[in-house]
Amino acid sequence: MAERAAPRPAPPPSASASTTSSPPDAVDDQALLARARRGDGEAMGLLYDRRARDVERFLAGLRLGLPAAELQDAVQETFLRLLGRLDVVDPDRPVRPFLLGIARHVALDLQRRRASGPATGDAAPDERAPSDEGPIGQADAREERALVHEALGALEPEDRLLLVLRHVNGLTMQELSDAIDRSVPTARARLRAAAARFARELARRGIPPREEVLS
């Protein structure tokens, strides 16, 4: 059997990179995964290039305070775990939810490790669109963002993971259920419970939750 190559490191994000571009077609992802199962290291590298940004957005959205180098390490760890699980990926299901499900476990492992030791390094900078607000408006927006992040950080790790998968990565309910390996009704119930707890944390900080977060 041909030796499987590890995915190549991701290039540093460019200033022109967009977080709103349409995701690649799932059929193409599955074709690459099929090639990777046959030992095609180039296919795994191409899949990394296509989906590393999704994993990075998910991990960054968890507000773990990871330095940029550790964030990239976590992205690569996600793909290395995928490489070791190629034989169990369902060829009839989209690849992205399965991949983000692996990233979820990587994130939980990171949180456990960081909880048992001192925090190190500086957090990766937030990626935000430039604002046309004046200095006072920008200061108010920064303060609200800080309170939202504080409320998110007050949640249990699994609640944060669910909310980020749904509202940062934009997974459908079916994709969310695939990512956490639970039925759609169970995924929906867990998401609603997480959203309710998040709403309470926001209310404690004087911030009304947006309706889409509660859906």
C-alpha positions as CSV (number, residue, x, y, z in Angstrom):
1,M,0.0,0.0,0.0
2,A,1.3,3.5,-0.9
3,E,2.5,5.5,2.1
4,R,0.1,8.3,3.0
5,A,1.6,11.7,3.2
6,A,0.7,14.2,6.0
7,P,-1.2,17.3,4.9
8,R,1.1,20.2,4.1
9,P,1.2,23.2,6.4
10,A,-1.3,26.0,5.7
11,P,0.1,29.3,4.3
12,P,-0.3,32.3,6.5
13,P,-3.7,34.0,5.9
14,S,-3.5,36.9,3.4
15,A,-5.0,40.3,3.9
16,S,-7.3,39.6,1.0
17,A,-8.7,36.3,2.3
18,S,-12.4,36.3,2.7
19,T,-14.4,34.5,5.3
20,T,-17.6,34.8,3.4
21,S,-16.7,33.0,0.2
22,S,-18.9,30.1,-0.8
23,P,-17.6,26.7,0.4
24,P,-16.3,24.2,-2.2
25,D,-18.8,21.7,-3.5
26,A,-19.1,18.7,-1.2
27,V,-18.9,16.2,-4.1
28,D,-15.4,17.5,-4.9
29,D,-14.4,17.0,-1.2
30,Q,-15.6,13.4,-1.3
31,A,-13.7,12.8,-4.6
32,L,-10.5,14.1,-2.9
33,L,-11.2,11.9,0.1
34,A,-11.6,8.9,-2.1
35,R,-8.3,9.6,-3.7
36,A,-6.7,10.0,-0.3
37,R,-8.0,6.6,0.8
38,R,-6.1,5.1,-2.1
39,G,-2.9,6.7,-0.7
40,D,-2.9,9.8,-2.9
41,G,-1.0,12.3,-0.7
42,E,-1.6,15.2,-3.1
43,A,-5.4,14.7,-2.7
44,M,-5.0,15.1,1.0
45,G,-3.0,18.2,0.5
46,L,-5.7,19.7,-1.8
47,L,-8.4,18.9,0.8
48,Y,-6.3,20.7,3.4
49,D,-6.0,23.7,1.2
50,R,-9.8,23.7,0.6
51,R,-11.0,23.1,4.2
52,A,-8.2,24.4,6.5
53,R,-9.9,27.8,6.6
54,D,-13.1,26.3,7.9
55,V,-11.3,24.5,10.7
56,E,-9.3,27.7,11.5
57,R,-12.5,29.8,11.7
58,F,-14.1,27.2,14.0
59,L,-11.2,27.1,16.4
60,A,-10.7,30.8,16.4
61,G,-14.4,31.3,17.1
62,L,-14.1,29.3,20.3
63,R,-12.1,32.2,21.8
64,L,-9.5,29.8,23.3
65,G,-6.8,32.5,23.4
66,L,-4.5,30.4,21.2
67,P,-1.4,32.1,19.9
68,A,-1.3,32.0,16.1
69,A,1.3,29.2,16.0
70,E,-0.8,27.0,18.3
71,L,-3.9,27.7,16.3
72,Q,-2.2,26.4,13.1
73,D,-0.9,23.4,15.1
74,A,-4.5,22.6,16.0
75,V,-5.6,22.9,12.4
76,Q,-2.9,20.5,11.3
77,E,-3.7,18.1,14.2
78,T,-7.3,18.0,12.9
79,F,-6.2,16.9,9.5
80,L,-3.7,14.4,10.9
81,R,-6.6,12.8,12.8
82,L,-8.7,12.8,9.6
83,L,-5.8,11.1,7.9
84,G,-5.9,8.4,10.5
85,R,-9.7,7.9,10.1
86,L,-10.1,7.9,6.4
87,D,-11.5,4.3,6.5
88,V,-14.4,5.3,8.7
89,V,-15.6,8.5,6.8
90,D,-19.1,7.9,5.4
91,P,-18.6,8.4,1.6
92,D,-22.3,9.4,1.3
93,R,-22.1,12.3,3.8
94,P,-20.4,15.7,3.3
95,V,-16.8,15.9,4.5
96,R,-17.0,19.3,6.2
97,P,-19.2,18.3,9.2
98,F,-17.1,15.2,9.8
99,L,-13.9,17.3,9.7
100,L,-15.3,19.9,12.1
101,G,-16.4,17.1,14.3
102,I,-12.8,16.0,14.5
103,A,-11.8,19.7,15.2
104,R,-14.3,19.7,18.0
105,H,-12.4,16.9,19.7
106,V,-9.1,18.6,19.1
107,A,-10.6,21.7,20.7
108,L,-11.8,19.8,23.7
109,D,-8.4,18.3,24.2
110,L,-6.8,21.7,23.9
111,Q,-9.2,23.1,26.5
112,R,-8.4,20.3,28.9
113,R,-4.6,20.8,28.5
114,R,-4.9,24.5,28.9
115,A,-7.1,24.2,32.0
116,S,-4.4,22.1,33.7
117,G,-1.5,24.6,33.0
118,P,-0.7,28.3,32.7
119,A,-1.8,30.2,29.7
120,T,1.1,31.1,27.3
121,G,1.5,33.5,24.5
122,D,-0.7,36.1,23.0
123,A,-4.1,35.3,21.4
124,A,-4.4,35.5,17.7
125,P,-5.9,38.8,16.6
126,D,-9.5,39.0,15.8
127,E,-10.5,39.2,12.1
128,R,-13.0,42.0,11.8
129,A,-14.1,44.1,8.9
130,P,-13.0,47.8,9.1
131,S,-15.6,50.0,10.8
132,D,-16.9,53.4,9.6
133,E,-17.9,54.3,13.1
134,G,-16.3,57.2,15.0
135,P,-14.0,56.6,18.0
136,I,-16.9,56.5,20.4
137,G,-18.9,54.1,18.4
138,Q,-15.8,51.9,17.9
139,A,-15.2,51.9,21.7
140,D,-18.8,50.9,22.4
141,A,-18.6,48.1,19.8
142,R,-15.3,46.9,21.3
143,E,-16.9,46.9,24.8
144,E,-19.9,44.9,23.6
145,R,-17.7,42.4,21.7
146,A,-15.7,41.9,24.9
147,L,-18.8,41.2,26.9
148,V,-20.1,38.8,24.3
149,H,-16.8,36.9,24.3
150,E,-16.9,37.0,28.1
151,A,-20.4,35.5,28.0
152,L,-19.3,32.8,25.6
153,G,-16.3,32.0,27.8
154,A,-18.6,31.5,30.7
155,L,-20.3,28.5,29.0
156,E,-19.2,24.9,29.2
157,P,-16.9,23.9,26.4
158,E,-19.5,21.7,24.6
159,D,-22.0,24.6,24.6
160,R,-19.4,26.9,23.0
161,L,-18.6,24.3,20.4
162,L,-22.2,23.9,19.4
163,L,-22.8,27.6,19.1
164,V,-19.7,28.2,17.1
165,L,-20.4,25.3,14.7
166,R,-23.9,26.6,14.1
167,H,-23.4,30.4,14.0
168,V,-19.7,30.9,13.0
169,N,-19.2,27.9,10.6
170,G,-22.9,28.1,9.5
171,L,-23.6,24.3,9.7
172,T,-27.1,23.2,8.9
173,M,-28.8,21.1,11.6
174,Q,-28.1,18.0,9.6
175,E,-24.4,18.9,9.4
176,L,-24.3,19.8,13.1
177,S,-25.8,16.4,14.0
178,D,-23.1,14.8,11.7
179,A,-20.4,16.8,13.4
180,I,-21.3,15.7,16.9
181,D,-22.5,12.2,15.9
182,R,-26.0,12.6,17.3
183,S,-29.4,12.6,15.8
184,V,-30.9,15.8,14.4
185,P,-33.5,16.0,17.3
186,T,-30.7,15.5,19.9
187,A,-28.5,18.1,18.2
188,R,-31.3,20.6,18.0
189,A,-32.2,20.1,21.7
190,R,-28.6,20.5,22.7
191,L,-28.2,23.6,20.6
192,R,-31.3,25.2,22.0
193,A,-30.2,24.5,25.6
194,A,-26.7,26.0,24.8
195,A,-28.4,29.0,23.2
196,A,-30.6,29.5,26.3
197,R,-27.6,29.4,28.6
198,F,-25.8,31.8,26.4
199,A,-28.8,34.2,26.4
200,R,-28.7,34.1,30.2
201,E,-25.0,35.0,30.3
202,L,-25.6,37.8,27.8
203,A,-28.5,39.1,29.9
204,R,-26.3,39.2,33.0
205,R,-24.0,41.5,31.1
206,G,-26.8,43.7,29.9
207,I,-26.8,42.5,26.2
208,P,-30.0,41.4,24.6
209,P,-29.3,38.2,22.6
210,R,-29.9,38.3,18.8
211,E,-32.9,36.3,17.6
212,E,-30.7,34.1,15.2
213,V,-28.6,32.9,18.2
214,L,-31.8,31.5,19.8
215,S,-32.9,29.7,16.7
